[in-house]
Amino acid sequence: MFDSVRDDIRATLDEIRAAGLHKPERVIGTPQSATVEVTAGGRPGEVLNFCANNYLGLADHPDVVAAAHAALDRWGYGMASVRFICGTQEVHKELEARLSAFLGQEDTILYSSCFDANGGVFETLLGAEDAVISDALNHASIIDGIRLSKARRFRYANRDMADLEQQLKEATEGGARRKLIVTDGVFSMDGYVAPLADICDLAERYDAMVMVDDSHAVGFVGAGGRGTPELHGVMDRVDIITGTLGKALGGASGGYVAARAEIVALLRQRSRPYLFSNTLAPVIAAASLKVLDLLESAGDLRDKLNANTALFRRRMTDEGFDILPGDHAIAPVMIGDASEAGRMAELLLERGVYVIGFSYPVVPQGQARIRVQLSAAHSTEDVNRAVDAFVAARAELQG
């Protein structure tokens, strides 16, 4: 059977390469950190890492690593089960309670990833008589999760409150039983922050619930690192928060839904990714608890991340690069052409800076970019070296 489709698949792969959309995978031979050693797929040797989600530099923090080692001895390697059979340990319940307290929500349920968390919410909460109103630039996991639901689907232009209100009016006039507004807290390809206070105002006006995927904010956005609801002062007005343990919170894997108690209770009974996926490895749960301990005194790390971000954005703007506005640690350098973005990423790697060119279908056609991500683990010298490498790579690309 496969022989009949082999040529078609090969032709598709050739088209991807010809369009400059091929995504190579480089191999690193060191722990995730501000510097990594590339062993395959690029120039071998140590390079500055400016493309990880390691916002607070905790992925190789010695206290987190030590907690993981201790957890292996205490809790074992894996659960070999789902939660409702024999896959729930004390460490899982403790992490859920800690996340609930940290995020200001009534309860939390753990998933193997935030993709699974987003995949498990909509189908469980919404039926054909309901409506979901989604930001146009929401993460793929939200889009795929919505597709699993029978709810009516409405989409509003990115962060456009007038359009959101129009969609809410249509959903209301259409007789929707339940209405759920869903948005990224921070949009991962742009670094833009959702206007949650305005969203919550509209939600209250039209009797809608609010859901926020805060994967690119929890740990370092807001005065206490509690994410975009804290930043906008709406922690008590957001009904559902989804997020990941795989970015600022240690960088391993795993996700969660923190929400009203009744919502979490229903997810435990009906959410398919939760019911049919193996339990989060206990070593990750225990290490994540240590991360939450560290976050209580991580103000210096958040300050360093903010300083690095401001320096990079200021210097790149002064050098004439087209960098999307904002103050988030996601700093997209706009290139436009996919092939050119890929070539610049290669030239930067040759100069010791590891970044990735993003192109269609990850971003819209003609909006290819290099998404630079700053970390508290970067030094001021690291940031300046990265900017200098961008300047040199651009000169070679244009010359």
C-alpha positions in Angstrom: 0.0 0.0 0.0 2.7 2.5 0.9 4.4 2.2 -2.5 1.3 3.8 -4.1 1.7 7.0 -2.0 5.5 7.1 -1.6 6.1 9.4 -4.6 3.4 11.8 -3.5 4.9 12.2 -0.1 8.4 12.7 -1.6 7.0 15.3 -3.9 5.4 17.1 -1.0 8.7 17.0 0.9 10.5 18.4 -2.2 8.0 21.2 -2.4 8.6 22.1 1.3 12.4 22.3 0.7 12.0 24.3 -2.5 9.8 26.8 -0.8 12.4 27.3 2.0 10.0 25.8 4.6 12.0 22.8 5.6 12.6 22.7 9.3 15.9 20.9 10.2 16.4 19.5 13.6 19.7 20.3 15.2 21.1 18.0 17.9 22.7 19.4 21.1 24.9 17.4 23.4 24.6 19.4 26.6 21.8 20.3 29.1 19.5 23.1 28.1 21.2 26.4 29.1 22.2 29.9 27.9 24.9 28.1 26.0 24.6 24.7 24.4 26.9 22.5 22.3 25.6 21.6 18.8 26.7 18.1 17.8 24.7 17.6 14.6 22.6 19.7 12.1 24.8 22.8 12.3 28.3 24.1 13.1 29.7 21.8 15.9 30.7 23.6 19.1 29.4 25.8 21.8 26.9 28.4 20.8 24.7 31.0 22.6 21.2 29.7 22.8 18.5 32.3 22.0 15.7 30.1 20.9 14.6 28.1 24.0 11.6 28.7 26.3 14.0 28.7 29.2 12.9 32.2 30.3 14.2 32.0 33.9 17.2 29.7 33.2 15.8 27.0 35.5 16.1 24.1 33.1 19.5 23.1 34.5 19.2 24.8 37.9 21.1 22.6 40.4 18.3 22.7 43.0 15.8 21.5 40.3 18.1 18.8 39.2 18.7 17.6 42.8 14.9 17.5 43.4 14.5 15.4 40.3 17.2 12.9 41.5 15.6 12.6 44.9 12.2 12.1 43.3 13.5 9.1 41.3 14.5 7.4 44.5 11.3 8.3 46.3 8.7 7.9 43.7 10.2 5.8 40.9 10.5 6.5 37.2 7.0 6.2 35.7 3.5 5.4 36.7 2.5 2.9 34.0 -1.1 4.0 34.4 -3.6 6.7 34.0 -4.7 8.8 37.0 -8.1 7.1 37.8 -6.7 3.6 37.8 -3.5 3.6 39.8 -1.6 6.6 38.5 -2.1 9.2 41.3 0.6 9.7 43.9 0.8 12.2 46.7 3.3 14.3 44.6 0.7 14.8 41.9 -1.9 16.1 44.4 0.6 18.3 46.1 1.6 19.9 42.7 -2.0 20.5 41.8 -2.6 22.2 45.1 0.5 24.3 44.8 -0.4 25.4 41.3 -3.9 26.3 42.4 -2.6 28.5 45.2 0.0 30.1 43.0 -2.4 30.9 40.1 -5.2 32.0 42.4 -7.6 29.3 41.2 -9.8 26.8 43.1 -8.4 23.6 41.7 -5.9 22.3 39.1 -5.7 19.1 37.0 -2.4 17.9 35.5 -1.9 16.7 31.9 1.0 15.2 30.0 1.3 18.5 28.0 -0.5 21.8 27.6 -1.4 20.6 24.1 -3.4 17.8 25.8 -4.8 20.3 28.3 -6.2 22.5 25.6 -7.3 19.4 23.7 -9.3 18.2 26.7 -11.2 21.4 27.7 -13.6 22.3 24.9 -15.1 18.9 24.2 -15.8 18.4 27.8 -17.4 21.8 28.6 -19.2 22.7 25.4 -21.8 21.1 23.3 -23.6 21.9 20.1 -25.8 24.4 21.8 -22.8 26.4 23.1 -20.3 28.9 21.5 -16.6 29.4 21.7 -15.1 32.7 20.7 -11.4 32.4 19.8 -8.6 34.9 19.0 -7.4 34.5 15.4 -3.8 34.0 16.5 -4.4 31.5 19.2 -2.0 28.5 19.6 -2.5 25.4 17.4 -3.4 23.4 20.5 -6.4 25.7 21.1 -7.5 25.5 17.5 -7.2 21.7 17.5 -9.0 21.5 20.8 -11.9 23.6 19.5 -12.2 21.3 16.5 -12.9 18.4 18.8 -15.9 20.2 20.2 -19.4 20.5 18.6 -19.7 24.0 19.8 -20.4 26.9 17.3 -17.1 28.6 16.5 -16.5 32.3 16.3 -13.2 34.0 15.6 -12.2 37.6 16.4 -9.2 39.5 15.0 -6.1 39.4 17.2 -6.7 41.5 20.3 -9.5 43.4 18.6 -12.1 44.2 21.2 -14.6 45.6 18.8 -14.6 42.4 16.8 -14.7 40.3 20.0 -17.9 42.2 21.0 -19.4 41.7 17.6 -18.8 37.9 17.8 -20.2 37.8 21.3 -23.4 39.6 20.1 -23.8 37.1 17.3 -23.3 34.2 19.7 -25.8 35.6 22.1 -28.4 36.4 19.4 -27.8 32.8 18.1 -29.1 31.5 21.4 -25.8 30.1 22.7 -26.4 28.3 26.1 -22.7 28.8 27.2 -20.2 31.2 25.8 -16.4 30.8 26.3 -13.9 33.4 25.2 -10.4 31.8 24.7 -7.1 33.6 24.2 -3.4 33.2 24.5 -2.1 35.3 27.4 1.0 35.9 25.2 1.0 35.1 21.5 4.0 32.9 21.0 5.0 34.1 17.5 4.6 37.8 18.2 5.2 38.4 21.9 2.0 40.4 22.1 0.0 40.3 25.3 -3.8 39.9 25.3 -5.8 42.8 26.8 -7.3 40.6 29.5 -9.0 43.4 31.5 -11.0 44.4 28.4 -11.8 40.8 27.6 -13.1 40.2 31.1 -15.2 43.4 30.9 -16.9 42.1 27.7 -17.2 38.6 29.1 -19.2 40.0 32.1 -21.3 42.1 29.8 -22.3 39.1 27.6 -22.3 36.5 30.4 -19.3 34.5 29.0 -16.5 32.6 30.6 -12.9 33.4 30.0 -10.1 31.0 29.3 -6.4 31.9 29.0 -3.5 29.8 27.8 -0.7 31.4 29.7 2.2 29.1 28.7 4.5 32.0 27.7 3.8 34.1 30.8 3.5 32.0 34.0 6.7 32.2 36.1 7.9 35.6 34.8 5.1 37.9 33.8 3.4 39.9 36.5 4.8 41.2 39.8 4.9 37.7 41.3 5.3 35.7 38.1 1.7 34.6 38.1 1.2 35.5 34.5 -1.0 37.8 32.4 -4.1 37.7 34.8 -1.8 39.0 37.5 -0.3 41.6 35.1 -3.8 42.9 34.3 -5.3 42.6 37.8 -7.9 40.0 36.7 -6.8 36.9 38.6 -10.3 36.6 40.1 -12.1 37.2 36.8 -10.5 34.4 34.7 -12.4 31.1 34.8 -9.8 28.8 33.2 -6.0 29.0 32.9 -4.1 26.4 30.9 -0.3 26.3 30.9 2.8 24.3 30.7 5.6 23.0 33.0 7.8 23.0 29.9 8.8 26.6 29.6 9.6 28.9 32.5 8.6 26.3 35.1 11.6 24.1 34.6 11.4 23.3 30.9 10.6 19.6 31.1 7.1 18.7 30.0 3.6 18.5 31.3 0.6 20.8 31.4 -2.3 21.8 33.6 -5.8 23.3 33.7 -6.3 25.6 36.7 -9.9 26.7 37.0 -13.1 26.8 39.0 -13.6 23.7 41.2 -16.6 22.4 39.2 -14.8 22.7 35.9 -11.8 20.7 37.2 -14.1 18.1 38.7 -15.9 17.6 35.3 -12.5 17.4 33.5 -11.5 14.6 35.8 -14.6 12.7 34.8 -14.8 13.5 31.1 -11.6 14.9 29.6 -10.3 12.3 27.2 -6.6 13.3 27.2 -6.6 13.1 31.0 -8.5 9.8 31.2 -6.6 8.0 28.5 -3.0 9.3 28.8 -0.4 8.1 31.2 0.1 10.1 34.4 2.7 12.9 34.4 6.1 11.3 35.5 6.5 11.8 39.2 10.0 13.1 38.7 8.6 16.1 36.7 5.9 16.7 39.4 8.5 16.8 42.2 10.9 19.0 40.2 8.1 21.4 39.4 7.4 21.7 43.1 11.0 22.8 43.6 10.5 25.4 40.8 7.5 26.8 42.6 9.7 27.1 45.7 12.3 29.0 43.7 9.7 31.3 42.2 8.9 32.7 45.6 12.3 34.4 45.6 12.8 34.8 41.8 12.4 38.5 41.6 16.0 38.9 40.7 15.6 36.4 37.8 12.6 38.3 36.5 14.5 41.6 36.8 17.4 40.1 34.8 15.1 38.8 32.1 13.5 42.1 31.8 16.8 43.9 31.5 18.1 41.5 28.9 14.9 41.9 26.9 15.0 45.7 27.0 18.7 45.7 26.0 18.2 43.3 23.0 15.1 45.2 21.8 16.7 48.6 22.1 20.0 47.6 20.4 18.2 45.8 17.5 16.0 48.7 16.9 19.0 51.1 16.9 20.6 48.8 14.3 17.6 49.2 12.0 16.1 45.7 12.4 12.3 45.3 12.1 11.4 43.9 15.5 7.8 43.6 16.6 7.0 46.2 19.4 6.5 45.2 23.0 8.4 44.3 26.1 8.0 40.5 26.2 11.0 38.2 26.2 9.8 36.9 22.8 11.4 39.3 20.4 10.5 38.5 16.8 12.9 39.8 14.2 10.9 40.2 11.0 12.5 39.0 7.8 9.5 38.3 5.4 10.9 35.8 3.0 11.1 32.2 4.3 14.3 31.3 2.5 16.0 34.4 3.7 15.0 33.8 7.3 16.4 30.3 7.1 19.6 31.5 5.6 20.1 34.2 8.3 19.6 31.6 11.0 22.3 29.5 9.4 24.7 32.5 9.2 24.0 33.3 12.9 24.8 29.8 13.9 28.1 30.1 12.1 28.7 33.1 14.3 27.9 31.2 17.4 24.3 32.2 18.0 21.6 29.5 17.9 18.2 30.8 16.6 15.5 29.4 14.4 13.8 30.9 11.3 10.0 30.5 11.6 8.0 30.4 8.4 4.7 29.0 7.0 2.6 27.2 8.3 3.9 28.3 11.8 3.4 31.9 10.8 1.5 33.4 7.8 2.9 33.4 4.3 5.3 36.3 3.8 5.8 36.9 7.5 8.8 34.7 8.1 10.9 35.8 11.2 13.6 34.8 13.6 12.0 34.5 17.0 14.6 35.5 19.6 13.9 34.4 23.1 15.7 36.0 26.0 16.6 34.3 29.3 17.6 35.4 32.7 20.5 33.0 32.2 22.0 35.3 29.5 24.6 37.8 30.5 24.8 41.3 29.2 27.8 40.2 27.1 25.7 37.4 25.6 23.0 39.8 24.5 25.5 42.2 22.9 27.2 39.3 21.1 23.9 38.2 19.7 23.1 41.7 18.4 26.5 42.0 16.8 26.1 38.6 15.2 22.8 39.8 13.7 24.5 42.8 12.2 27.3 40.7 10.7 24.9 38.1 9.3 22.7 40.8 7.7 25.7 42.3 6.0 26.8 38.9 4.6 23.2 38.2 3.5 22.9 41.5 1.7 26.4 41.6 0.3 
